[in-house]
Amino acid sequence: MLERFAAVRREEREALAWAFLHFFAVLCAYYLIRPLRDEMGIRGGVGNLKWMYTGTFLAMLVAVPCWSAVVARLPRRSVVPIAYRFVALTLLAFFAAERLGAPVGATARIFFVWVSVLNLLVVSVLWSFHADVFRAERARRLYGLVAAGGSAGAIAGPWAASALAGAVGPSGLLVVAAAALEGAVLCVARLSRWAERERAGSFGESPEEPVGGGVFEGFRLALRSPYLLGISALLLFYSGTSTVAYQEQARIVEASFADSAARTATFARIDLAVNVLAIALQGLVAGPMLARLGAGATIAVLPVVTGAGFLALASRPGSLGTLVAFQVVRRGAQYGLERPARETLFTTLGGGAKYKAKSFMDTVVFRGGDAASIWAYATTAALGVPGPVVWRVLAAACVAWVLLARGVARRQGRTAETGR
């Protein structure tokens, strides 16, 4: 069935299975604690979200140079387990802090910031590693199915959280998430062995060697390459519109439910619906669409959905049902189509771009867009600009987003190892 429907070759089955399980473990770990993060965002104060996003951006400015220093000195196949185990240790530290009675308000804000950091870090590291394992042609065929592993984990995570929360408590889920990340380490080891046998590293580079270069090389690479600047612009469009949608989600959910447990359950149900849609798109649509229409057309689905969603919000402001439908369809399209397509854009690049520039773009650029957009949105609200006006402007900006996606995808054919 895999060979006929998804064009998976016999020699790729093992790698696809471990890549699927790798993404499953990482996203299961994240979604075990995501509802807790969203609830902590409300506990920390919806009015403080702009400060929490700013704190996340500042944390990224510290984390990315540290990550670049590690990548420069250690083999690429070693740094991925190091990253996962470091994140697992921080989750155990939050578990210990909660059990020792740390202040709720401050802990909630710190937890929100750190989970926002680790989400981008562990997923960015995963895609960097997979870009080393799979060549561009394989990535176009397989990335949809690989991403389906993430969506399966994102479905299993909320289910496990609801099943285990009563037995281990909300903070106990942090320990379960840490165990899931250890499972991801096992998958990395198996994929590394397959890549060694298949010699699947891109451009003949040895993934066992360090990337080398300076701590700020990722920053320089991202700014020097028009191609990477284009991908960064795609990220800014996505992060800016996502932040506005998230702010509205927090405001509408807070107004709709007075009970903390009800809000957490609502967030979990949204996550579940998002990931059911995403896994259907990844398994049935992403691979054939990427192979036939290319990355540009696949990425362009997200701005089209986003523009339509903002127009719907403008026509029915404050509607919980409209907000939920918008978030489910939009995030499902992002996970199911846009993200696998965007990640194929990195498969033609060298190790420095995959591990350093990509981590800079996925974290600092992404969270910088978050911080800038939430402050801009707060400013428009303070000036008395109605929300529906802002949403209509964002819907119009999605046209430029579509054109950019097509342009960046066309440029991929002209890129080489330098990423120019």
N, C-alpha and C positions, 0 to 999 in steps of 0.2 A: 504494500500500500504506500509506503514511504517513497519507494522508487517511482511508482506510477504517478502519484498525486503531487509530491513535493520535490521530485527529481533528486532524491537523496541516494547517493551511490553506496554500494555495499561497503566500501572501505571507509566511508564517513560515518557509519552508524555508531561506532563506539564513541567518536568525538562528539557527535550530536547528543548522545545520551548523557555524557558527562557535562557538556556545556549546558544542557537543559537542567540537569540537577544542580549545577553550580548556580545558575540564576535563580532556581527554585529556592535554594537554601538562603541566598542573600536577601531576596525579596520577602521570604517568609519571616526572616529575622526582623526586617524593617517593619513589616505590617503587623507583627506582634505588638509593636510599641507605637505605631503611628496614631491609633485612636487616643492613646495616652498623651502623645505629643500635642494633638489638636485640643484636647481638654486642658492641658497645661497652658496652651496659648490663651484660652479664655480665663483660666484661673489667674494667669499673670496680668490680665486686663486687656480687653480688646483695644482700648485706647493706647496700650503700650506695644501693640504689634509692630508699629513703625520702629520703635526702639529695639525690639527683638530682631527684626530683619536687619537693622543696622549692626547690631551685635554679631549676627551671623556673618555678615559681610566682613567685619573686622576680624572675626575668628578665621575666616578663609585667608585673609592676608597673612596670617601667621602660619596656618596649616600648610599652604601650598609651597612656600620656600622650604619648610621642613621636609615635605614629601619629595621635592626635587632633590634635596641633599641626599636622601635615602636612595632614590632611584639612580643618582649619579655614581654611587659607590657600590651598590649591591646588585647581583644578578637579578634581572627582571622577574624570573620565575620565583625568586625568594622574597621579593618585596611584597607580592600579593598576599601570601600568608601572614607576613609581618603586619600589614595593614589591617587584616581581618582580626588578628589576635589582639592588636592594640585597641581596636574598637570594642571588642568583647570585654577587655579589661575595664574600659571606661563604663560600660553598662553595669558591670559588677560593682564598680565604685558608686554609681548612683543607687544601686540596690542597698549597699551598705549605708549610704548617707540617709536613705529613707528609714531604714531600720533603727538608725541611731537618733532619729528625731530632728533632722535638719529643718530649718525654717521653710514653710510651704511656699510662700510667695517667691522668695529668691531662688529656691530650688526649681520651681516651675519654670521660671524665665531661663535659667541656665540650661535646664533639660531641653526646653524648646529650641534653644540656639544650637546645642550640641547635636541633637537628633537631626536638625536641618543640615548641619555640617556633615555628619556621618552618612546621611542618605546619599548626598552627592558624591562623597568620597568613595564609598564602597562600590557604587554603581559605575562611577567613572573608571575606577581601577579594573572592574570586571570587563568593561568594553575595551579598555586598552589591552588587556591580556588576550581577549578573543581576537582583536585585530592582529595580534602577533601569531595566533594559532591558525586563523583562516585567511586565505588570500581573498582578493576582491571578488573573484567569480564565485567562490564558495560562499562568501558572506552574503551575496545577493540571493542565493538560493536558500541558505540555512538560517539567516539571522531572524527571520520571522518565527521559525520553530524554536530557536534558542530563546527569543524573547517570550515565547509562550511558556517556557519554564518559569520565567519571572512572574508572569501573570498567574500561573498555577500556584506559585509560592505566595503571591499576594492574595489569593483566595484562601489558601490554607492558613495563612497568618491570622486574619481576623477570626476564622472559624476556631483555630486553636486558642486564640485569646479569649473568645467567649466561653469555650469549653473549660479552660484552665483557670480563668480569673477567680472563680469562686473557691477553687482549691488552693491556689498559691498566692492569691491577691494580685492587685495590679503591679506592684513592684516585683513580684515573683516572675512576671513575664519577662523581665530584663534578663534573668538567669536562663530562661528557655531560649531567648534570642541569642544569647552568647553561645549556647550549645549549637544552635543552627549555623552560626558563623564558623564554628569548628568543622561542621560538615562541609561547608564551602571550601575549607582548606584541603580536605581530602579530594574534592573534585578537581581542584587546581593541580594537585599532584598527578592525578590520573591523566588529565588533559596534557600536562607537560610531557608525560611519557609518550603519549600518542604523537604529539608534535615532534618529538625527537625522532621517532620512527619514520614519520612521514616527511620530515624536513619541511614543515609548513610555515616556517617563519618568513615574513615578507622580505623581499629584496636580498635574500641570502644572509641577512643579519642573524647572528646567534642570539636567541633570547636568553641564553645563559650568561651573556656578558652584560655588565652595567651599561647604562645609556651614556654615562659620562657627562661632561659639560658643567656649567656653573649652576648655582642655585636659582638664578633668575633667567635661565635660558628659555624656559617655557614662555615667559612674558615677552622676551625678544622675538622668539619664533612666531608667536601669535600676531605680533604687530608688524613683522617684516613681510609676512606672506599675505597677498591679496586673497588667496583661497581661504586661509584660516580666518582672516578678517570677515569674509563673507559668512563662514559658519558661525563666528562670534555674533554677527548681526542677527542670524537666525535664532540664536539662543536668547538675545536681548528681546526680540519680538515675543518669544515664548514666555520668558520669565516676567516681562512687564505685564502682559495680559493675564498671566496666571496669578500674579500678586493682586491685581485688582479683583479678579474673580474670588480669590481666597478671602480678601477683606470683606467682600459682600457676603460670602458664605458665613464667616464668623458673625457678622452683624445680624443677618437674617436668622441664623440658627439661635443666637442668643435671644433675639426678640421672640422666637417661636417657642422656646422651651426654657422653663425656669430651673429645671432639675438637671444637675450635672450628669447623672447616669443616663438620662434621656438624650442629652446632647452627645455623649460618647457613643451611645447606641446608634444615633443618627449618622455620625461620622463613619461608624463601622459598616452600616448598611450602604452608604454611598460608596465606600471602598469596595465592598463586595460586588455591587452592580458594575462599577467601573472595570473591575478585573474580569468579570464574566464576559463583558463586551470585548475587552482587550484580547483575551485568549481566543475568542472566536475570530477576531480580525487577524491575529497573528497566525493562527493555524490554517485559516481558509483563504485569506485575502493577501496578506503582506508579501509572501513569497512570489505568487504569480504576478502581482501588481508590480513588484520591483523588477522582476525578470522581463516583463513585457513593456511597462511604461517608464521604468527608471526611477531613480531616487527623487528627481524634481517633482514629478507628478504625485508621487506618494507623499512627500513632505507637504505638498500644497493642500492636501485634504484638511490638515489641521487649521490653517488660517481661514479656510472657507467655513468650517464648523464654528470657529471662534467668532468670526464676524456675524454669522447668523445668530449665535447665542447672545452676543451683546445687544443685537437689535431686539431679540425676544425679551431680554431683561429690561430694555428701555421702554418696551410697550407694556410690561407688567412689573413695575418696580416693587420690591418687597415681597414678591410671590415666592414662597418656599418651594412649591412644585416646579416653577420655571427654573429656579436656581439649581435644584437637584437634577433636573433633566439636562440643563446646560453642563453642569460639572461632570455628570456621568458620560454624556456623549463626547464632550471635549477631551476629558482625560482618557477615555477609552480609545479615541482616535490617536491621541499622543502616544500612549503606550503600545497600541496595536499596530500603528502604521508609521507615524512620524519618527519615533525613536529608532526603530530598526533601520529605517531608510537613512536617517542622519548618520548613524554609526557606520554605515558602509562608506561614507565619505572619507573616513580615516584609514581605510585599508590600503590606500595607495601611498601612504606616508611612511617616513622612517621612524626609528625608535624615539628620537627626541620629540617629534611632534606627537606621537601616540601617547607617551607617558608624561611628558612635561607640559607641552603646549596644551594638550587635551585636558589635563588636570587643571591647569590655570583657567581654561575656558569654561569647563564644566562646573567650576567652583567660584572663583573670583569674579569672572565675567557674569556668570549666572546670578550669583547672589548680589553683585553690584547692581544688576538690572532690577532685582527685587527691591533693594534699598532705595534706589533712585525713584522707582515707580510708586512705591508706597508713600514716600514723602511728597511726590508730585500730586498723588491722589488726595492726600491729606490737605495739601495746600489749596487745591481746587475746591475742596469741601469748605475750608476756612474762608475762602473768598466768596462763597455762596453759589458756586457753579453747580447746577443740579446734576445729580448722578446720571440721569438719562442722556444729558448732553455729552458727558464724558464717554459714555458707552457707545454713542453713535460715532464719535470721533475715532475711538478705537476700532470700531467696525470698518470705518473707511481706511484706516491704516493697514488693515489686513490685506487689502489689495496689493500694497507694496510688498508685503510679506510673501504673497504668492509669487510675484515677479522675482523677488530675491531668491526664493527656493529654486526656481527654474534656472536662474543664472548660475548659481553655485554648482548645481548638479552638472550643467554643461561644461563648467570649467574643470571638473574632476578628470575628464579625459586628457587634459593637458598638464596635469600635475605629475611630478616625479618625486623622488625620494626627498628632495629639498622642501617639498610642500609649497612651492611657489605657484 
